[in-house]
Amino acid sequence: MSTLTRARCRARAHPAAVDTVLAVGVLLCMVAGSFVEPHDPEGVSWGLRTPDPLSLVLMALGAAALVFRRRAPRTVLGVAGGLSVVESVTGDPRAPVAMCAVIALYTVAASTDRATTWRLGLLTMTVLTGAAMAAGPLPWYAQENLAILAWTGIGATAGDAVRSRRAFVQAIRERAERAERTREEEARRRVAEERLRIARDLHDVVAHHIALVNVQAGVAAHVMDKRPDQAKEALAHVREASRHALGELRATVGLLRQSGDPEAPTEPAPGLDRLDELAATFRNAGLQVEVARADQDTELPAAVDLAAYRIIQEALTNVQKHAGTDARAEVSVVRVGPHIEVTVLDDGNDDGHDPTSGGGHGLLGMRERVTALRGTLTTGPRYGGGFRVHAILPVEPRTSAASGGRP
């Protein structure tokens, strides 16, 4: 910290001491000026003279009033202006008592608005200059009278300039602080959204593959002794499901790496092009899955494609966990106008099939994905048994769709 900065900090911490030092300095300047004779009668440019006792008293009172200029600026201006009028009318008009009024006017201008500065500045200038010209012993056109006019104008202008600069600096500081808060809030929001997205992906990957691993492991344990060939096939499916789970987990966790970490996997996110592969994994686990597509090979945005895949994956995982081993599931993907509709139905052979009662986050994750894309999701039991998941997703972003019809 520089010496000037330290001095400013100390001055802000002790304003009364600063005003006292200023008052003493102004008093010394006024007293020194009262002994100077600017026009010596003998032809010398400068000389000495004996000040008027009344002027010395007025100087002391004016300097004492400046000590309180921050606490009561308008009162101090009134006192200093009155003392200057008295000095101009009854005392020695060459004594610079008006210096106190100039400093008081500067303080008022620096601490109030511009309209008030104009009113008080013009009033002070008119009263002091008019009193000196009309009632003073010197001619109205004397330079001492014109000096009062000039110095009061300078005091008001300087104070208004300081106030404007302070307001400008304060506005810049507040704008910078507001921008910093906005950046921090935006960063926190983005982090929260990214954390939520990663949590959804991890849930979908783990829930799907671990459910398959659990089913196939149970099959292998059941037929290990009697049908070892079928047990080997089930274990092969366990290995395949775990391999896929590790691959997707590696791709998801790779997003969390820093710039200096090894390069993250570049495998694209899964989409509807892998729907048949997804259905095959469930068929291998014993779930009967039928897939019907009428989307005319629509090119979907990456976010919509991934969301549709994850919704089907989670819905089939819920069927596997809740509907029983003899359940049947139907998956349909249909293009309807500017939307694509994804439907997963099951017949729910087991009693009490209700994915919403498991306490998991599958349906919540589906709804968050659909809401993020400005789509709609409907879930609920079917009449006669079973469960239905129906999602409507926009094929194109809303901005693109809105602008496509313009000429």
Secondary structure as UniProt FT lines:
FT   HELIX           3..13
FT   HELIX           15..34
FT   STRAND          36..37
FT   TURN            41..42
FT   STRAND          47..48
FT   HELIX           53..66
FT   TURN            67..71
FT   HELIX           73..90
FT   TURN            93..94
FT   HELIX           98..111
FT   HELIX           114..135
FT   TURN            140..141
FT   HELIX           143..223
FT   TURN            224..226
FT   HELIX           228..253
FT   HELIX           254..256
FT   TURN            259..260
FT   HELIX           272..274
FT   HELIX           275..284
FT   TURN            285..286
FT   STRAND          288..294
FT   TURN            296..297
FT   HELIX           302..318
FT   HELIX           319..323
FT   TURN            325..326
FT   STRAND          328..336
FT   TURN            337..338
FT   STRAND          339..346
FT   TURN            351..352
FT   HELIX           355..357
FT   HELIX           362..372
FT   TURN            373..374
FT   STRAND          376..381
FT   TURN            383..384
FT   STRAND          387..394
FT   HELIX           398..404
//
